[in-house]
Amino acid sequence: MRVVVVLALVTISACARPAVAEPPPATAVQVAPWVRLDVEGPIRVTAPVGLVAAHDGSRRLFVIEQGGVVRVLNDGKLQEAPFLDVRHLLGGVGGEQGLLGLVFHPRFKENGRLFIGYTDSHDNDAYAELRASADHARVDAATLRVLFSIPDFAGNHNGGHLVFGPDGKLWIGTGDGGGAGDPKRTAQDEGSLLGKMLRVDVDTLGPAPQLVTPERWAKGLRNPWRYAFDRQNGDLWIADVGQNLWEEVHLVERAAEQRGLNFGWSVLEGAHCFRPEQGCEAAGLVSPVFEYRHGDDGCSITGGVVYRGKRFPALVGSYVVADYCSSRLWTLKREGARVLWARAGHIPGNVSGFGEDEDGELWVADHQGRVLRLVAFLPR
């Protein structure tokens, strides 16, 4: 079965960093021809929320199922035996709870280390390390070492995504704890691990299973549902899910060289004052480089990856995102001081995550139970 998706990369808009309040008017820029994409598949799985490569030369792609199982795709075929099964660790697995993130150590081929983010049996947000078997064919859940867990007070906004940065550290984005409107103001609370971007140097951990105190790298996030480093320049792109009106993307250039940033929630939603009746002190807050209003464009952003593959030359260097509700795709690309963005067609279904294989090519997780690979046709 093949589903054709057309990405229109003709009308791109330049969006400079807004000071807060409204972004500047869009300016049309011609940067690429039309590119037609063909979605191969689908491969059927259960509630996938992400796709991850180990970069160990095996060319395997690992599918994160929200219910607690990690499945393996070998040459586009689903392996019957699971790679990892942590269903016994989880509490709820519906809504925004369950197994939410997976990342492999940059030297996984040598050390067999991997890391997961999940909601545990007490509904806390937990982050843990595991070890693969000697042949890297599976993971024994008994090797689990909890790094830290964050007490949580609601079932939503659990973050869970993990990536390794260019500094070799593990980066973890956490939600604000849930509810609506940041009810406990955790995102701006320096003493809370909720609503933050955290860092852990996992290569300095001792052998004893003591808990880790992560570094608070930045604050002011609501629920960063997928973020990615550009492996060419170290830029960090963060898609942060909005409240009632605005979805947003932040860009931090050469992120590993910075710290102490404040992305604004819940003072701001997007570039807009969230509680105007209380005033809005926006000095020092990092404004989004891209936002869209709830409505036809959607209601919940799903962040992706920075494309550095070879199939789609027009997309190289672009951060690809989608909306979970509308299935609309966007591409965002930094060019000097500008961020160019484009509405780029639709992917059928509820896009819950993106992934890239060892060649850097794009895959999509549809929360309804499909894994899709994007394959280029000739530009027209």
N, C-alpha and C positions, 0 to 999 in steps of 0.2 A: 504494500500500500504506500502511495506517495501523496503527500499533501503539499501543494504548491503555495509558497508564501512570497510575495513581492515586497522587496525593501526599496522604498523610494528615497534615494540619497541625493536628490537634486536641490531641494530648497532647504538650506541649512540656516540656522539663525545664530547670530553672535550674541552671547549673553555675558557681559562683564560682571564682575562681582558686585552685587548691589550693596549699598551702604546699610541696609535694613530698609524696610518699606518696599516699594515696588521696584522690580528689576528694570533696567533701561529698555527702551523700545528695541524690538528685534530688527536686525538688518539682514537682508537676504544675501547669501554668499553661495556661488556655484563651486562645488568641490569634487563632485563625482558623478558618473553616469548611473543609470538604473542598474541594479544587480538583482537577478532573480535567484531565489534560494529554493531548494527542494528539501523538504523534511522527510528523511527516510525513517521507516519504522511503521508503527510504533513498537517498542519493546515494552511489554506489560510487566509492571511491578506494583507494589502497594504503597500509596501515599508517599512518593519520593519528595524529598526536600533539598536534595543536593547531589552533585556529581563531582568526584574528586579523583585525580590521577596520583599515583605514588611516585612517578618519575624515577622508577627503579629499573627501567629498561624492559619491563614485562609487558608494557603497552596495555595493561589492564585499566579499566575505568570502574570506580567503586560507586555504587548507588546507595545513598543514605535513605532508608525507609524510616519514616517517622515513628513507626511502631517498635523500633529497636533493633532492626536487622540491617546489616550492610551486605549487599549483593555485589557480585563481580560480573562485569561485562568483559568477555574475552573475544576480540575480533568481532564485536557487535552481537555476540551471542551470550545469553544469560546463563551463568554457571549455576547448576542446581544447588550445590552445597553453599551455605552462607559463609562469608569471610569472617563475620563477627555477629554475635547474638547477645545483646545486653537487655533483652526484654525484662529480665528479672530485676533489673536496677530501677526501672521506671515506675512512676506513679501513673498519672493520667497520660494518655497518648492521643487525645483528641484536641481540637482547637489549635492552640499554639504550644502544647506540651508534647514531650516525647524525646526521641533522639534527634537533635537539631543540627549538629555539626561534626565534622571529621576532618582532620588534616594529618598528613604524614610528615615526619621529621625530614628536613632536607637531606639527611644522610640515612634515610630509611633502608636503603639497600645494604648498608653496613651494620646499622644498629637495631633495625626492626622496630623502632619506636613510632607510635602514633598517638593521637590525642582526640578526645571527643568532648562535646558539650551536650548536656541533656538535663531534663528535669527529673529529679530523683523521687524515691517513694514518699518523701516528705514534702514534695512539690517545691523543693529548693532548686536553684540553678547551679548545676554542678559541672566541674571540668576535671577530666581525669586523663591519665596516661595508661596505655596498654602496650604489650609487646607481641609481635607476631612470632609464629613458630619459625624454626630454623630455615625451613624452605619457603617461608613467607606465604604459605597457602591459606592460612587461617590465623585467627587470634584466639587465645585462651582467655576468657573473661576473668579467670582467676588471677591473671597478672595485673588486674586493675589497681591503679594507685590514684586515689582522689587527690588532686592538687589543692583545690579549695571549692567551697560551695557558698552560695549567697542565699541567706534566708529571704523568701519571697512571700508576698501577701496576696497575690492574685494569680489567676491561671494564664494570663496573657503577658505579652512583652517580655519574653524570656531570652531574647538574643540567641546565643548558642553557636554562632559562627566562629571559626578559628582560621587564622592564616599565619604563615611565617613571613616576617618582613625581611627587607634587605639587610637589616641589622642582625639577622639570625635569631631574633626573639619571636616568641609566640604572642600574637596579637588577638585579643578577645573583646568583642563588642557586646555589652550587656544592655538589656532593656531597662526601663525605669521602674519595673516591678508590676506594672499593669494597672488595672482600673481604667479610669478615664481622666484626662486632664492632669496627670502627674499628681495624684491626690496627696501624696506624702512629700512632694517636692524633692524626691531623691536625685533627680537628674542634676540639680545644682548643689546638692549636698556633698561637700568635700569629704565627709566622713562615711559616705555610703559607696559601695561598689556598684550600685545600680545606676543605669543611665550613663555609663562610662565606656571609654576605650581603655583597655588594660594591656599591660605587657608583662611577660614572664620570660626570664632567661632560663630556659629548661636545661641548658648545658651546664649550669652551675648547681643544679640540684644535688644534694647529698644522697647517699644510699638509703638513709632512714626514711620511712614514709610519713614524715611530718608535713603538716599543711603549709602551703606557700602563701606569702603575702604579695599579691601582684602590685605592680606599679600603676598608679592612676595617670595614664598618659593624657587623657582629655575627658571633659565632662559635657553635659548638655545634650545627650542623645535620648531619643524616645524608644525606638526599637530598631537598631541598625540591622535590617534584614538583607544581609550580604554586602560585603565590601571587598575591595581587591586592590592589590598593589600592581602598578605597571612595572614589570620586571626590567624594563629598559632604563627608566629614569627614577624609580623609587617613589613616584607619586601615589598617593592613596586616595581612592574614590570610595565614598561611603553613601549608600542609599539608606535614608532614614524614613521609616513609615510615619505618616502624619496622623493628626487627630481627626478633625472634622472637615477641614478645608484644603490643606496643602500637603503634597508629597514633595520630598526634596532630595537633592544630591549635593554632597560637600566634596570639595577637592582640596587636599593638602599636598602641596608640592614638596618633594624630598622629605617625606614625613618623618623618617627616622632621625632627621637632624633637628626636629622640633619637639616640643612638649608643652603641656599646660594650656592647651587650647580649650575654648568653650564654644560649642556648636549651637547654644542658644535655647534649647528646650528646657523648661517650659515658659521661659520669658517670651520666646518667639515660636511660632509654628511656620516653618519656611522662613521667609523674610518678613513676616507680619507679626505684629504684637498680638500675643495670645490672650492676654487679659487687659484690654485697653482701659477698662474702668479702673484698674489699679496702677496705670502708668506703665511705661515700658523703657527701662534703662538698658539700652542696647550697646553702650560703649564697650569695646573689647570683644564683642561676640563675632564669631566667624559666620558670615552669611553664606547661604547656598549659592552654588554656581548654576543651578538648574532647579526649577520647581514646576509643578503643574497643579491646577485646581481640580478638586473633586467634581465629577460630572461625566461628560462623554469620554474624557481621557482615562477615567478610572477612579480607584479609591484606595489602593494599597500598593506601594512600589516594591518590586522585587529586584534587588541589585544583582549584578552579574560579574563579568570578568573583563579585563582589558585585553582586547584581541591583538595577538601578535603572531597569528598563523599565516598561512600562505594562500589559502583558497580565495580569500576576499581582499584583494589589495586595497579597495576603497575603505575598508573597515580598520585597517592596521592602525593601532594606537587608540582605538575607540573603546570607551566603556559602554557595554551593552546592557540595557536595563529593560524591564517590562512592568506592566501593571497586572496584578493578580486578578482584578475584577474585569478589566476591559480586554486583556490579552494584547494590548498595544505595546509595540516595541519602540524604544528610542536608542539612538547612538549619541554619545557625547565625546568630544575630542578637544584636548588642549592644544592651542596653537599660539604660542607666546603668552600674552596676557589675556587672551580670549578663550572662551569655551564655546565650540561650535556644536550645535545640537540639531537633531532631525527626528521627526516622526518617521518611523521606519516599518510600517506595516503591522501585521498581527500574527501571533502564533495561536492556533486554536487551543482552548483549554485554559486552566488556571496555572500560570507559570509560577512555580514555587522556588526555582533555583536554576542557575546556569552552571556549566562546567566546561573545562577544556581538557582534551586528551593530551598525550605526551607530545603531539605535534602542534599543540596550541589551537586546535580546531574546536568549534563551538558545539556544545550539546545543551539540551534544555530538559528540565524536569517539569512535567505537568502533574500537579497534585492529584488529579483524577486517576493517575496510575499509568502514565506513559513516560518513556524516555525517548527523546527525539534527537537525531543528528542532523545538522544543517550541512547541505552539500550544494556547492555552487554550480550554476549553469553559466554559460557565456553571458557577459553583459550585452544588453541590447540598446 
